[in-house]
Amino acid sequence: MIPALAVARELRQRGHMVVFIGTERGVESRLAPRERFPLELIRIGGLKRVGVRRAASSLAQLPLSIMRSAAIMRAWSASAVFSMGGYVAGPPVLAAVMGRMPVVLMEPNAVPGFTNRRIARYVSRALINFPETSTYFPEGKSELTGLPVREEFFALPPKARGKEFAVLITGGSQGSRTLNQAARESWPFFRESGFPVRFLLQTGQNPFEQLKDEFAAAGIAGDVQPFIDDMPAAFAAADLVVCRSGAGAAAELAAAAKPSVLVPFPFAADQHQLRNAEAFERAGAALLIRDDQFTGRKLFKTVTALASHPDRLEQMAKSARSFARPGAAKRVAEILEEAANENLR
């Protein structure tokens, strides 16, 4: 949703009307109205890893959701559809394909998700975040635009090493049980070693109070927060970022040129977080640690080892920046304009 909003803002600045299609329970129901974008609702659920009953319910909803999506597009006189993938994108994209409306999709992960794989041959353009993703789409239809991220990440200056080695740990807005547990297990190791470290941990809302108290008792420098509002500032203050490897996190690491330790979420659809992390590791931009191997001792050893090799951290930062694509939102908007103009001829 964050990359989609970046594109929507760019289109609005160019004088276009942007309408979101989503579900009542999705994050779009909160974020689109907050940004003053119209939101039209459909009813649809996921098909993967949801159980037989929920999958059957989603399939039963699909025909009506497609018809509803088609009616929304007619009502708004839509001339192109932009899709970030996911199950919510299924009905609008299918409605657009059936109505011969151009579809521009963005695949942020190294391996496309279920929806994007199924519609690959029908799209007008496929915009990708990793070079290797082009193999999943017809020749000549893909373009390496990168994933739109906030411009503040690109503007971050290189961080000078301070007295304490600053580690940002974030499992996303909801937090990560694995990352939170490894952080709390690592605090005694750091305290006993006397290693000068400073933590900033984004816990998510539920475990915040307990982890805040435990961190205060650990005697380690830093802060624990349920949610970090200013993530670019948190990146700016960090010497190393420890996080999951979703497409958004990967794009922000690239834009900010930050060395990282990536712990892929093991239940991500089609193992896309693992594939993203593997791409970063191959480029020398990150260390990949499997979820079931990420413990407090492992975190302590990894942080102290990297901190003792500043040249390696600098090279990791440079390698991360090689994935960055400045101006992605503008390029996506241009491609959507081209697709819409071709449709109107």
C-alpha positions in Angstrom: 0.0 0.0 0.0 2.9 2.4 0.7 4.3 2.1 -2.8 0.8 2.4 -4.3 0.3 5.6 -2.4 3.5 7.0 -3.6 2.4 6.4 -7.2 -1.1 7.8 -6.5 0.3 11.0 -5.1 2.5 11.4 -8.2 -0.5 10.8 -10.5 -2.6 13.3 -8.5 0.1 15.9 -8.9 -0.1 15.4 -12.6 -3.8 16.1 -12.6 -5.3 12.6 -12.7 -8.0 11.1 -10.6 -6.9 8.0 -8.6 -9.4 5.6 -7.1 -8.5 2.7 -4.9 -10.3 -0.6 -4.9 -9.9 -2.7 -1.7 -11.6 -4.4 1.2 -13.1 -3.2 4.4 -10.6 -5.0 6.5 -7.5 -4.2 4.5 -5.0 -1.5 5.4 -6.2 0.5 2.3 -9.5 1.2 4.2 -7.4 3.3 6.6 -4.6 4.7 4.5 -6.5 5.7 1.2 -9.1 7.9 2.9 -6.4 9.5 5.1 -4.6 10.6 1.9 -8.0 11.8 0.5 -8.2 9.2 -2.2 -11.6 7.7 -3.0 -11.9 4.0 -1.9 -14.4 1.6 -3.5 -15.0 -1.7 -1.6 -15.2 -5.3 -2.8 -15.5 -8.5 -0.9 -12.7 -11.0 -1.5 -10.4 -13.2 0.5 -7.1 -15.1 0.0 -6.7 -18.5 -1.6 -3.3 -19.6 -0.3 -2.6 -20.9 3.2 -6.1 -20.2 4.4 -7.7 -23.6 4.6 -10.3 -25.3 2.4 -13.4 -23.4 3.8 -11.9 -19.9 3.4 -10.5 -20.7 0.0 -14.0 -22.0 -1.1 -15.6 -18.8 0.3 -13.1 -16.6 -1.7 -13.8 -18.5 -4.9 -17.5 -18.1 -4.4 -17.0 -14.3 -3.9 -14.9 -14.0 -7.1 -17.6 -13.6 -9.8 -19.5 -10.9 -7.9 -16.2 -9.1 -7.0 -15.2 -9.1 -10.7 -18.6 -7.7 -11.7 -18.4 -5.1 -8.9 -14.9 -4.1 -10.0 -16.0 -3.7 -13.6 -18.9 -1.5 -12.4 -16.6 0.7 -10.4 -14.3 1.2 -13.4 -17.2 2.2 -15.6 -18.5 4.6 -12.9 -15.2 6.3 -12.6 -14.4 6.1 -16.4 -11.1 4.4 -15.6 -8.6 4.2 -18.4 -5.9 2.1 -16.8 -5.4 -0.2 -13.8 -2.4 -0.3 -11.5 -1.8 -3.5 -9.5 0.6 -4.2 -6.7 -0.5 -7.9 -6.6 -2.1 -9.7 -3.7 -5.5 -11.3 -3.5 -7.4 -8.0 -3.4 -5.9 -7.2 -6.8 -7.4 -10.4 -8.4 -11.0 -9.2 -9.2 -10.1 -5.7 -10.4 -7.3 -7.0 -12.6 -9.5 -9.8 -14.1 -12.2 -7.2 -14.7 -9.8 -5.0 -16.5 -8.4 -7.9 -18.6 -11.9 -9.0 -19.6 -12.8 -5.4 -20.5 -9.6 -5.0 -22.5 -8.4 -2.2 -20.2 -4.6 -1.9 -19.9 -3.1 -3.3 -16.7 0.2 -2.1 -15.4 1.4 -4.3 -12.5 4.3 -3.9 -10.1 6.0 -7.0 -8.8 8.1 -5.9 -5.8 9.5 -9.3 -4.9 12.2 -11.4 -6.5 9.5 -14.1 -7.1 6.1 -12.9 -8.3 3.1 -13.7 -6.1 0.2 -15.9 -7.1 -2.0 -13.2 -8.7 0.9 -11.6 -10.7 2.1 -15.0 -12.0 -1.4 -15.9 -13.2 -1.9 -12.6 -15.1 1.6 -12.2 -16.4 0.8 -12.8 -20.0 -2.2 -10.4 -20.0 -0.6 -7.2 -18.7 0.5 -4.2 -20.7 3.6 -3.7 -18.6 5.3 -5.4 -15.7 7.4 -3.2 -13.4 9.9 -5.1 -11.3 12.2 -4.5 -8.3 14.8 -7.3 -9.0 16.4 -8.0 -12.4 15.8 -11.7 -12.1 12.0 -11.2 -11.9 11.9 -10.4 -15.7 12.0 -14.1 -16.5 8.4 -14.5 -15.2 7.0 -12.1 -17.8 6.8 -12.1 -21.6 9.9 -10.7 -23.3 9.8 -6.9 -23.7 7.0 -6.3 -21.2 9.0 -5.8 -18.0 11.0 -2.8 -16.9 13.3 -2.5 -13.8 11.7 0.6 -12.2 12.4 -0.3 -8.5 9.8 0.0 -5.8 8.6 3.5 -5.0 9.8 4.6 -1.5 9.8 7.9 0.4 12.3 10.3 -1.0 13.6 11.0 2.5 15.4 7.6 2.4 17.4 8.6 -0.6 18.5 11.9 1.1 20.0 10.2 4.1 23.8 11.0 4.5 26.3 8.3 5.3 26.5 7.8 9.1 29.7 8.5 10.9 30.6 5.8 13.5 30.0 6.9 17.0 31.1 5.6 20.4 28.3 3.1 20.4 27.3 0.8 17.5 23.7 1.6 16.7 21.4 -1.3 15.8 17.9 -0.8 14.5 15.7 -3.9 14.8 12.3 -3.8 13.2 9.8 -6.6 12.3 7.5 -4.1 10.6 4.5 -2.2 12.0 3.2 -5.3 13.8 6.6 -6.4 15.1 8.1 -9.8 14.8 8.1 -12.4 17.6 11.4 -13.9 16.4 13.2 -10.6 16.2 11.8 -9.4 19.5 12.8 -12.7 21.2 16.3 -12.6 19.8 16.7 -9.0 20.9 15.7 -9.7 24.5 18.0 -12.8 24.6 20.9 -10.8 23.3 20.8 -8.1 25.9 22.7 -10.1 28.6 25.4 -11.0 26.1 26.0 -7.4 25.2 25.9 -6.3 28.9 28.3 -9.0 30.0 30.7 -8.3 27.1 30.8 -4.6 27.7 30.4 -4.1 23.9 29.3 -0.5 23.3 25.9 -1.0 21.6 22.8 1.2 21.2 19.5 -0.5 20.4 16.3 0.9 18.7 13.7 -1.8 18.7 10.3 -1.6 17.1 8.3 -4.2 19.0 4.7 -3.9 17.7 1.9 -2.9 20.1 1.2 -6.2 22.0 4.6 -7.0 23.4 5.7 -3.4 23.9 5.1 -3.0 27.6 6.8 -6.1 28.7 9.8 -5.6 26.4 10.1 -2.0 27.5 10.4 -3.0 31.1 12.9 -5.8 30.3 15.0 -3.4 28.2 15.1 -0.9 31.0 16.3 -3.6 33.4 18.9 -4.8 31.0 21.0 -1.6 31.3 21.6 -1.3 27.6 21.6 2.0 25.8 18.8 2.8 23.4 15.1 2.8 23.2 12.1 0.4 22.7 9.1 1.7 20.8 5.8 0.0 19.7 5.9 1.8 16.4 8.4 4.1 14.8 6.7 7.1 13.1 9.8 8.5 11.5 11.5 5.5 10.0 13.9 7.5 7.8 15.3 9.1 11.0 15.7 5.7 12.6 17.6 4.5 9.5 19.8 7.6 9.6 20.8 6.8 13.2 21.6 3.2 12.6 24.9 1.6 11.8 23.1 -1.7 11.0 19.5 -2.7 10.4 18.1 -6.0 11.4 14.7 -6.7 9.8 12.5 -9.0 7.8 13.0 -9.0 4.0 9.7 -7.9 2.6 9.8 -5.8 -0.6 9.2 -2.6 1.2 12.0 -3.2 3.7 14.4 -4.2 0.9 13.6 -1.0 -1.1 14.1 1.2 2.0 17.4 -0.5 2.8 18.6 0.1 -0.8 17.4 3.8 -0.9 19.1 4.5 2.4 22.3 2.4 1.5 22.2 0.6 4.8 24.0 -2.7 5.6 21.5 -5.2 7.0 20.9 -8.6 8.6 17.8 -10.1 7.0 15.6 -12.7 8.7 13.0 -13.8 6.2 9.5 -14.5 7.5 9.3 -18.3 6.9 5.6 -18.3 6.1 5.6 -15.6 3.4 3.7 -16.6 0.3 6.0 -18.5 -2.2 8.9 -17.8 0.1 9.2 -14.4 -1.5 11.0 -12.9 1.6 13.6 -15.6 1.4 14.2 -14.9 -2.3 14.5 -11.2 -1.6 17.1 -11.8 1.1 19.0 -14.2 -1.2 19.2 -11.5 -3.8 20.6 -9.0 -1.3 23.1 -11.6 0.1 24.3 -12.5 -3.4 25.1 -8.9 -4.0 27.0 -8.6 -0.7 24.4 -6.1 0.6 23.2 -8.2 3.6 23.6 -11.2 5.7 20.8 -13.8 5.6 19.9 -15.7 8.7 17.0 -18.2 8.7 14.2 -17.6 11.2 14.8 -20.8 13.1 18.5 -20.0 13.5 18.0 -16.4 14.7 18.7 -16.4 18.5 20.0 -13.9 20.9 23.5 -15.5 20.8 23.4 -15.4 17.0 22.4 -11.7 17.0 25.2 -10.9 19.5 27.8 -12.7 17.5 26.7 -11.2 14.2 26.5 -7.6 15.4 29.9 -7.8 17.1 31.6 -9.5 14.1 30.2 -6.9 11.7 31.1 -4.0 14.0 34.7 -5.1 14.0 34.9 -4.9 10.2 33.9 -1.3 9.2 35.2 -1.8 5.7 32.8 -4.7 5.2 29.9 -2.6 6.5 30.8 0.2 4.0 30.9 -2.3 1.1 27.5 -3.7 2.2 26.1 -0.2 2.2 27.4 0.4 -1.4 26.0 -2.9 -2.5 22.6 -2.1 -1.0 22.5 1.2 -2.9 23.0 -0.7 -6.2 19.4 -2.0 -5.7 18.0 1.6 -5.3 16.0 3.1 -8.1 15.4 6.9 -7.5 12.4 8.4 -9.1 10.4 5.1 -9.3 7.1 6.7 -8.5 7.5 9.2 -11.3 8.5 6.5 -13.8 5.5 4.3 -12.8 3.2 7.3 -13.3 4.7 7.9 -16.7 4.1 4.3 -17.7 0.5 4.5 -16.5 -0.1 7.6 -18.5 1.3 5.9 -21.6 -0.9 2.9 -21.1 -4.0 5.1 -20.5 -3.3 7.2 -23.6 -2.9 4.1 -25.8 -6.3 2.8 -24.4 -8.0 6.1 -25.3 -6.8 6.2 -29.0 
